[in-house]
Every structure is written in C-alpha cells, then in structure tokens.
Amino acid sequence: MDEIFRRRSIRKYQDRPVEKEKIDKLLRAAMQAPSAGNQQPWEFIVAEDEEIRNQLSLATPYSKPAAGAPVTLVLIANCKDLKHPTFWQQDMSAALQNILLEAVHLELGAVWMGIATNESAVKYLNDMYQFPEYIKPFALVSVGYPDTQQNEFTDRYKPEKVHFEKWT
C-alpha cells in the first residue's frame, strides 16, 4: 500500500476547497477502523467555516494548521456506555490513521494534531463546543490540497530497532 510509505504531515494547503465527496470518503475510511469490541466510539465535527477553524487553531501551539486548511476534522469519542472504556484512545487512533492514509490516496494532505493528552487543549475544546462529560476530545486533523509540502517517500526503516526473540 503505497499510501503508508508516502504519507507525511502536511501543514500548508492551497486556497482550494476539499470536495464534499472527498470529506465523505475520509469519514467513511475512519469508520472502517477496528475498535475494541466493535464499540466504535468515534464522532466527528467537520469544520469548514473560517472563524471556527481559526478558533481551533488556538487549541494548542501546534494546531496552527487548522487556520490555513480548508477543512479541519475534530475527532471526539462518545464514551457513554462503552464496552471497553479504557480502549477509546486506541480506537480513535486507528480511525485517525485511516483518515491520514485515505487523504494520501485522495491526493490530499493532512496533519494529526493531538488533543487528548493535553489537559488545556481538552478544556479549550470542551469550552468551545460545550461537550457533555461523556464526549472526549481526541484530536484535530487539518486537511487540504498540499501547497509547498508533498506526500512523498522517505525511508524511515531502522533495522537496529527490530529485535528477534529477545531484547538484545
């Protein structure tokens, strides 16, 4: 799967909207992800409005790409009545990775901006959206047509990080 090897974090985008069909494909890819006990905790906010994206760009020092992207996805987990409540972040990570790979497949660029592990960012999104307590902000993903950066192969394989049967 070429997309795995070409995917890069793309933070700058052309001033060009992302077609609704492509946004739909990104969300469908996300929802095909595996999840613990098939609990599928994911929900998504699609932010295309410039004012909303500007607000999202202030969530962390690293969320600036949201302001310049034509669309930013807000990934949230609905933790109400989960069968496996300690696995929601793993479920969300799988969904997000599917979004990143589908973006490459669709000739788009995307970047994962973490929220769940940053208490101030979680509070910021909770305040912004007035989420109930069972909705947990997970991440932002800005998406658009790449501007100066591209999805291109960079070999990251390091044989010294592979261990067979034992640590050394």
C-alpha positions as CSV (number, residue, x, y, z in Angstrom):
1,M,0.0,0.0,0.0
2,D,1.9,3.0,-1.3
3,E,0.0,5.5,0.9
4,I,1.6,4.1,4.0
5,F,5.1,4.9,2.6
6,R,4.2,8.3,1.1
7,R,2.2,9.8,4.0
8,R,3.7,12.9,5.6
9,S,2.4,15.5,7.9
10,I,1.2,18.3,5.6
11,R,0.7,21.7,7.3
12,K,0.3,24.1,4.4
13,Y,-2.6,24.0,1.9
14,Q,-3.7,25.5,-1.3
15,D,-6.5,28.0,-1.2
16,R,-8.9,25.4,-2.6
17,P,-11.9,23.7,-1.0
18,V,-12.0,20.0,-0.4
19,E,-14.9,18.4,-2.2
20,K,-17.7,17.1,-0.1
21,E,-17.3,13.6,-1.7
22,K,-13.7,13.5,-0.5
23,I,-14.7,14.6,3.0
24,D,-17.2,11.8,3.0
25,K,-14.6,9.3,1.9
26,L,-12.3,10.4,4.7
27,L,-15.1,9.9,7.3
28,R,-16.0,6.5,5.8
29,A,-12.4,5.4,6.0
30,A,-12.3,6.5,9.6
31,M,-15.4,4.5,10.5
32,Q,-13.9,1.3,8.9
33,A,-11.2,1.2,11.6
34,P,-11.0,-1.6,14.0
35,S,-12.2,-0.9,17.6
36,A,-12.2,-2.8,20.9
37,G,-15.4,-5.0,20.9
38,N,-16.5,-3.1,17.8
39,Q,-17.6,-0.2,20.1
40,Q,-16.9,2.5,17.5
41,P,-16.7,5.5,19.9
42,W,-15.9,7.9,17.2
43,E,-17.8,11.0,16.2
44,F,-16.7,13.9,14.0
45,I,-17.2,17.6,13.7
46,V,-16.4,18.8,10.1
47,A,-15.2,22.4,10.4
48,E,-15.1,24.4,7.1
49,D,-16.1,27.8,8.5
50,E,-13.1,30.1,8.7
51,E,-14.0,31.5,12.1
52,I,-14.3,28.0,13.6
53,R,-11.1,26.9,12.0
54,N,-9.3,30.0,13.4
55,Q,-10.7,29.1,16.9
56,L,-9.5,25.5,16.5
57,S,-6.0,26.8,15.6
58,L,-5.7,28.3,19.1
59,A,-6.3,25.0,20.9
60,T,-2.5,24.2,21.2
61,P,0.7,25.8,20.0
62,Y,0.8,23.0,17.4
63,S,-2.7,23.4,16.0
64,K,-2.0,26.4,13.8
65,P,-2.5,24.4,10.5
66,A,-6.3,24.4,11.3
67,A,-6.4,28.1,10.3
68,G,-5.0,27.6,6.9
69,A,-6.7,24.4,6.0
70,P,-10.0,24.4,4.0
71,V,-11.3,21.7,6.4
72,T,-10.4,20.6,9.9
73,L,-11.9,17.5,11.4
74,V,-12.5,17.4,15.1
75,L,-12.3,13.8,16.4
76,I,-14.3,13.2,19.5
77,A,-15.1,10.0,21.4
78,N,-18.5,9.2,22.7
79,C,-17.6,7.4,25.9
80,K,-21.2,6.8,27.0
81,D,-21.8,3.1,27.6
82,L,-18.6,1.8,26.2
83,K,-18.0,-2.0,26.5
84,H,-14.3,-1.4,26.9
85,P,-13.9,2.1,28.3
86,T,-10.1,2.0,28.6
87,F,-9.6,1.5,24.9
88,W,-11.2,4.6,23.4
89,Q,-7.9,6.3,22.6
90,Q,-6.7,3.3,20.7
91,D,-9.9,3.1,18.8
92,M,-9.7,6.8,17.9
93,S,-6.0,6.4,16.8
94,A,-7.0,3.7,14.4
95,A,-9.7,5.8,12.9
96,L,-7.4,8.8,12.6
97,Q,-4.7,6.7,10.9
98,N,-7.3,5.6,8.3
99,I,-8.1,9.3,7.7
100,L,-4.4,10.1,7.1
101,L,-4.0,7.2,4.7
102,E,-7.2,8.0,2.8
103,A,-6.1,11.6,2.5
104,V,-2.9,10.5,0.7
105,H,-5.0,8.2,-1.6
106,L,-7.2,11.2,-2.5
107,E,-4.2,13.3,-3.3
108,L,-4.8,15.4,-0.2
109,G,-2.5,16.4,2.6
110,A,-3.3,16.1,6.3
111,V,-1.8,16.5,9.7
112,W,-2.7,14.9,13.1
113,M,-2.8,17.5,15.9
114,G,-3.1,15.8,19.3
115,I,-5.6,17.0,21.9
116,A,-6.4,14.1,24.3
117,T,-3.1,14.1,26.2
118,N,-3.1,17.9,26.6
119,E,-5.4,19.0,29.5
120,S,-5.5,22.6,28.4
121,A,-6.4,21.7,24.9
122,V,-9.1,19.3,26.1
123,K,-10.5,22.1,28.3
124,Y,-10.3,24.5,25.3
125,L,-12.4,22.2,23.1
126,N,-14.8,21.4,25.9
127,D,-15.4,25.1,26.4
128,M,-15.6,25.8,22.7
129,Y,-18.2,23.1,22.0
130,Q,-19.8,22.7,25.4
131,F,-19.4,18.9,25.2
132,P,-21.2,16.8,27.8
133,E,-18.8,14.9,30.1
134,Y,-19.0,11.6,28.1
135,I,-17.7,13.3,24.9
136,K,-13.9,13.3,24.9
137,P,-11.9,15.5,22.5
138,F,-9.2,13.3,20.9
139,A,-7.6,15.2,18.0
140,L,-7.8,17.7,15.2
141,V,-6.9,16.7,11.6
142,S,-6.4,19.5,9.1
143,V,-7.0,18.5,5.5
144,G,-6.4,20.2,2.2
145,Y,-4.6,20.1,-1.1
146,P,-0.9,20.3,-0.3
147,D,0.8,23.6,-1.1
148,T,4.6,23.5,-0.7
149,Q,4.9,20.1,1.0
150,Q,4.1,16.9,-0.6
151,N,3.3,13.3,0.4
152,E,6.5,11.6,-0.7
153,F,8.5,8.6,0.3
154,T,11.2,8.9,3.0
155,D,12.8,5.7,4.2
156,R,12.4,5.5,7.9
157,Y,13.2,1.8,8.4
158,K,15.9,1.3,11.0
159,P,17.0,-2.4,11.4
160,E,18.6,-1.7,14.8
161,K,15.0,-1.1,16.2
162,V,14.0,-4.7,15.3
163,H,14.6,-7.4,17.9
164,F,14.0,-11.1,17.4
165,E,13.0,-13.3,20.3
166,K,14.8,-11.1,22.9
167,W,15.7,-7.5,23.6
168,T,19.4,-7.6,22.7
